[in-house]
Amino acid sequence: MKINGPNHSNFNPYKKHMTQQPDVQRKMQSQRDKVEISHQGKALQGSEQKNEARQKHVDEIKAAVENGKYQVDSSATAQKMIDFFSKKG
């Protein structure tokens, strides 16, 4: 039994897909990941230099912790936490 339907001359449903494949590969090769740092980001990177006053404050706290003289004000800490989280919500 032989079935001949209309328009059977070199019909290949995958031909279009096969011819597009090299185009897709070329497009993917031409697209590269790119990272851009904003002006604000660059400014923040430049601000990594240590501030002498800040370093002195940190050193004082370290010394107090090492000597056992550092006292934490739990009320002030709790209030700052409440203020911080109430602003976010």
MOMOBEL-V233300 format. One record per backbone hydrogen bond with DSSP energy under -0.5 kcal/mol. CO is the residue of the C=O (numbers start at 1). NH is the residue of the N-H. Records with the same first field share a line. If there is no record, write none. Layout:
CO: NH  NH
This chain:
2: 4
3: 5
8: 10  11
10: 12
12: 15
14: 18
15: 19
16: 20
17: 21
20: 24
21: 25
22: 26
23: 27
24: 28
25: 29
26: 30
27: 31
30: 32
36: 38
38: 42
39: 43
40: 44
41: 45
42: 46
43: 47
45: 48
46: 49
51: 55
52: 56
53: 57
54: 58
55: 59
56: 60
57: 61
58: 62
59: 63
60: 64
61: 65
62: 66
63: 67
64: 68  69  70
65: 68
69: 71
71: 73
72: 74
73: 77
74: 78
75: 79
76: 80
77: 81
78: 82
79: 83
80: 84
81: 85
82: 86
83: 87
84: 88
85: 89
